[in-house]
């Protein structure tokens, strides 16, 4: 039985499907074999539930069915970051002036997790900020995993990801860590300063050796970077990092800085996220999707209501209704600026160890960091 869900990751050289993918914006430089192994490892210990999770991830949006609870809950443990990457919305003047910053209260996290135990398949412990800056990060991860959550993951810039911290994460039961690595050497050092590529690579190597020594499968390590930083030498990027991690992915730049005007949309777009996941900000306010970086479409507040009440609330019902109508998403301000309904084109090619990678970019989207 294959455990690779359709469109979990996209690569133009494997498929030229023009359907609206369920995981739009997530692309990879990988072989099918490594993707299969990644999914098998991720499913280890909960194979049947994992297969159901991935099946529902695709089927619910296709059928426009609302489950009793979301499949995945995103918890923004931190809206604070220790870096200022040029492509990140947290560096904009509007974000700095208008958006409150802070850390999610542990008691609120417990309230949420106690409710969703055995009702959701996955919890992601990150959103905009650097999640590992939360003083209780490991304790939170331990609490979440102890409540029968099949997949606990987070995204990090790697600032704290040394072997000692990784060992604590493994003991907590983290399943999957995505580390942002934007290019090699000077490209990385420029984007992620004051982090230095050689140090990040050294930590990844040390973690790999630690996992081998301890016989660990998890936490799995996925690397992702923005395409413009990888473009100078994709093959060198892949071959430098791949031996030490489980998966290599990339993303084309999206308009997180709200600079684009001439946007071309997919035909008959309907967003999958309103059937899949719920994103809770650090202060308890719930956003309509994971791409609402300026918290423009608030659909509830878990300080006042339960996850169930927000998920079935009138605001999310209205969003689903608009997305079910032809071009109805255009009536939602945030959705008009989101990358999900935005059309793409296969306009570049890259080569990695003899494999042709078709690079898919957003139409009229400049692929220059900081633009």
JOGI-V128021 format. One record per helix or strand of 3 or more residues. SS is the DSSP state (h for helix, s for strand). FROM is the first residue (numbers start at 0). TO is the last residue. If there is no record, write none. Layout:
ss = [SS | SS]
from = [FROM | FROM]
to = [TO | TO]
This chain:
ss = [h | h | s | h | h | h | s | h | h | s | h | s | h | h | s | h | s | h | s | s | s | h | h | h | h | s | s]
from = [31 | 46 | 71 | 88 | 92 | 105 | 121 | 130 | 136 | 150 | 162 | 175 | 184 | 196 | 219 | 226 | 246 | 272 | 276 | 284 | 297 | 306 | 313 | 327 | 332 | 343 | 354]
to = [42 | 62 | 74 | 90 | 97 | 115 | 123 | 132 | 144 | 155 | 171 | 179 | 190 | 213 | 225 | 243 | 250 | 275 | 279 | 286 | 300 | 310 | 323 | 330 | 336 | 351 | 361]
